[in-house]
Amino acid sequence: MEFYKNNPTNLHNPTKKRKLGKKQRKQEIIDNLTNTINSESAKIGGGNKDLIEKLQFRLDDAIYGKLK
């Protein structure tokens, strides 16, 4: 069962009208933080170092179960 359909304009377009489960929400947060950190790091000059540091801290919390 595909929870999201692949839409080139918006990859997070839900196909059903229901909330994400805890595991799905946690995985979505981890994916979003990882993508944001990677995109900031790929910028010329390394991106916003303070933002990358804060997002990395949030990512570590999410991975190790401290994120609510």
C-alpha positions in Angstrom: 0.0 0.0 0.0 1.5 3.3 -1.1 0.7 6.0 1.5 2.0 8.8 -0.8 1.8 9.0 -4.5 4.7 10.3 -6.5 3.8 13.8 -7.6 6.8 15.8 -9.1 5.4 19.1 -7.7 4.9 17.9 -4.2 6.3 14.5 -3.0 4.3 14.7 0.2 0.8 14.7 -1.3 -1.2 12.2 0.8 -3.5 9.9 -1.1 -5.7 9.3 1.9 -7.2 11.6 4.5 -5.6 10.1 7.6 -2.9 11.0 10.0 0.5 9.4 9.9 1.3 6.8 12.5 4.1 7.4 15.1 6.7 5.4 13.2 5.7 7.0 9.8 5.8 10.5 11.3 9.2 9.9 12.9 10.6 8.5 9.7 9.2 11.6 7.8 10.9 13.9 10.3 14.2 12.1 10.0 14.0 12.2 6.1 13.2 15.9 6.1 16.0 16.8 8.5 18.5 14.7 6.5 17.5 16.3 3.2 17.6 19.8 4.7 21.1 19.2 6.2 22.3 17.8 2.9 20.9 20.7 0.8 22.4 23.3 3.2 25.8 21.5 3.1 25.8 21.4 -0.7 25.5 25.2 -1.0 28.5 27.2 -2.0 30.5 28.1 1.2 28.9 25.2 3.1 25.5 26.9 3.9 24.4 28.2 7.2 26.6 26.5 9.8 24.4 27.5 12.7 21.3 26.0 11.0 23.1 22.8 10.1 24.3 22.4 13.7 20.7 22.9 15.1 19.2 20.5 12.6 21.9 17.9 13.3 21.0 18.2 17.0 17.3 17.7 16.2 18.2 14.8 13.9 20.2 13.0 16.6 17.3 13.5 19.0 14.8 12.0 16.5 17.0 9.0 15.7 17.7 8.2 19.4 14.1 8.6 20.5 14.1 11.9 22.4 11.9 13.7 19.9 8.2 13.9 21.0 
